[in-house]
Amino acid sequence: ISQKYFQSELISIDKINWSKAVLISADKESDIALWDVTAQINQIIKDNPLPTWVRYEASADIQEQEAVWQDLGRSMLIWLFLMYLVLIIQFKNIKYPTIIISSIFLSVAWAIYILALTGMTFSFPAQIWIFWVLWVWVNQMIILIEEFKEFYENQWLDKLTSLKKSIELRFVPIFITNVTTI
């Protein structure tokens, strides 16, 4: 947060909930995320307590943003649960869906690592990108496991040979799809 100096000017004093209120608005100048700015302001207020007759409240946008993050987390958990159920129905067992769901956490970790490596913030477009990567990853894992099942269950090959053959068969399409998605 940079310090700016302004000329004193009082445009209006409003009343909110029967209390006098002075509204202060500002725009950020860098790519810093809004919640990081809010956290820094909260830390400054914590280090320098306000008088008892002064109260600081973040705007509704910041409060709504926190609610959106909570909704996003809940939606993600519901999505994982429903996807897990659909995969159990599709594969008619619990083993393959568990492999796919566990691979999702690995792909999210890699997506966050790539965001950190490139210096990008975890913004809304980044969230959309991660959901897109997850969608592509799940589809590719389903195809890879279907190939594995074909070799293992229908052609009676051992697990290692089935895994090698399915990876040999699907590696290039999966790799190209991942590269074009990223």
Secondary structure, 3 states (H helix, E strand, C coil): CCCCCCCCCCCCCEEECCEEECCCCCCCCCCCCHHHHHHHHHHHHHHCCCCCCCCCCCCHHHHHHHHHHHHHHHHHHHHHHHHHHHHHHHHCCCHHHHHHHHHHHHHHHHHHHHHHHHCCCCCHHHHHHHHHHHHHHHHHHHHHHHHHHHHHHHCCCCHHHHHHHHHHHHHHHHHHHHHHHC
